Amino acid sequence: MIRPVFRAGAAALATAVLLCVPAPAGAASRSAASNDVYRDWYWTHSACVAAGQGGIDRGHWETYTCSEGDWLWHLWTNR
C-alpha cells in the first residue's frame, strides 16, 4: 500500500522538477515537457532507458524521456 502513495508523490515531485530542470542528455532527444504521460520510476537510469525503449519496440509510444529525481529515474512518454 505504501508504493502507490509513493508513486503519486513521486509523480507530483517529478512534475515540479520537470518545470525547472531540463532532462538529462542521452535519454531522449525531446525535452520532458513534450512527454506528458508519467509511466513509472526506476532505481537506475539504465532500467528506465530499457523500459522506455521496450515501450517503443512494442509500439506503446514513440518517444520517451528518463528524468532524474532525487533518488530515482522517472519515465515519461508521449502517449
C-alpha positions in Angstrom: 0.0 0.0 0.0 2.9 2.4 0.5 4.2 2.1 -3.1 1.1 3.6 -4.8 1.1 6.6 -2.4 4.9 7.0 -3.0 4.3 6.9 -6.8 1.7 9.6 -6.6 4.1 11.7 -4.6 7.0 10.9 -6.9 4.8 11.9 -9.9 3.9 15.2 -8.3 7.6 15.9 -7.5 8.7 14.9 -10.9 6.2 17.3 -12.5 7.5 20.1 -10.3 11.1 19.2 -11.1 10.5 19.0 -14.8 9.2 22.5 -14.9 12.6 23.7 -13.6 15.2 21.3 -14.8 15.9 20.1 -18.3 16.0 16.3 -19.0 19.4 14.7 -18.8 21.3 14.2 -22.1 21.3 10.8 -23.7 17.8 9.6 -22.6 15.9 11.1 -25.5 16.2 14.0 -27.9 13.0 15.7 -26.8 12.5 17.5 -23.6 10.5 16.0 -20.8 7.8 18.8 -21.2 6.8 17.3 -24.6 6.5 13.8 -23.0 3.5 14.4 -20.8 2.5 10.8 -19.7 4.2 9.7 -16.5 4.8 5.9 -16.6 6.9 4.8 -13.6 10.0 5.3 -11.6 13.2 3.2 -11.7 16.2 2.9 -9.4 18.8 3.2 -12.2 19.0 5.2 -15.5 19.7 2.0 -17.5 16.5 0.4 -16.2 14.5 3.5 -17.2 16.0 3.5 -20.6 15.3 -0.2 -21.1 11.7 0.3 -20.2 11.4 3.3 -22.5 12.9 1.5 -25.4 10.8 -1.5 -24.7 7.7 0.6 -25.0 8.9 1.9 -28.4 9.7 -1.6 -29.5 6.2 -2.8 -28.6 4.5 0.2 -30.2 3.2 1.7 -27.0 4.8 5.1 -27.5 7.1 6.9 -30.0 9.4 8.9 -27.6 10.4 8.8 -24.0 12.4 10.7 -21.5 14.1 9.5 -18.4 14.3 12.4 -15.9 16.4 12.3 -12.8 14.8 12.8 -9.5 16.4 13.0 -6.0 16.9 9.2 -5.8 15.0 7.8 -8.7 14.7 8.0 -12.5 11.2 8.8 -13.9 9.9 7.6 -17.3 7.8 10.0 -19.3 6.3 9.1 -22.7 4.5 11.0 -25.5 1.3 8.9 -25.1 
